[in-house]
Structure formats: structure tokens, C-alpha cells
Amino acid sequence: MAKEVTCPPCGETVRAENDEDLVRKVQQHAKDEHGTDLSAEHILASARAV
């Protein structure tokens, strides 16, 4: 089941087909765009099924 997370600071939506890919994509976005690190737990807690 696909999931997505919307980045609170910039509003970009990141979507992936599984948790592992979602965490990887969101962590990369957070690091590249905002210079921050996010835990997998934080990301998955804010994810929603689509």
C-alpha cells in the first residue's frame, strides 16, 4: 500500500509504495532541502495511506 508524507516546512509531498522507500525518500528530502535528519519512527508516524 502506498503512503505519503507532506513536509511541514515546504509543503512538498513525498510518496512511496512501501515504508522503506518512504523513509529513504523523506530522509533524503529533509537532508537536501532543510539540512536536518529525521528518524524512521517520526516519518512513519506522520505517514498516511493513499
C-alpha positions as CSV (number, residue, x, y, z in Angstrom):
1,M,0.0,0.0,0.0
2,A,1.4,3.4,-1.0
3,K,2.0,6.0,1.7
4,E,2.8,9.7,1.6
5,V,4.2,12.4,3.9
6,T,3.8,16.1,3.4
7,C,6.8,18.1,4.5
8,P,5.6,20.7,7.1
9,P,8.2,23.4,6.3
10,C,7.8,23.4,2.5
11,G,4.6,21.5,1.7
12,E,6.3,19.0,-0.7
13,T,4.5,15.6,-0.8
14,V,6.7,12.5,-0.8
15,R,5.1,9.3,-1.9
16,A,6.4,5.7,-2.0
17,E,5.0,2.2,-2.4
18,N,6.5,0.8,0.9
19,D,7.7,2.0,4.2
20,E,11.4,1.5,3.4
21,D,11.3,3.6,0.3
22,L,9.2,6.3,2.0
23,V,11.7,6.6,4.9
24,R,14.6,6.8,2.4
25,K,13.0,9.5,0.3
26,V,11.8,11.6,3.2
27,Q,15.2,11.4,4.9
28,Q,16.9,12.5,1.7
29,H,14.5,15.4,1.2
30,A,14.9,16.6,4.8
31,K,18.7,16.5,4.5
32,D,18.9,18.0,1.0
33,E,16.3,20.7,1.4
34,H,16.3,21.5,5.1
35,G,19.6,20.3,6.4
36,T,18.0,18.1,9.0
37,D,17.8,14.4,10.0
38,L,14.5,12.6,10.7
39,S,14.1,9.2,12.3
40,A,12.2,6.5,10.6
41,E,9.7,6.5,13.5
42,H,9.0,10.1,13.1
43,I,8.4,9.7,9.4
44,L,6.2,6.7,9.7
45,A,4.1,8.3,12.4
46,S,3.3,11.2,10.1
47,A,2.6,9.0,7.0
48,R,-0.8,8.4,5.6
49,A,-2.0,5.6,3.3
50,V,-3.0,6.7,-0.2
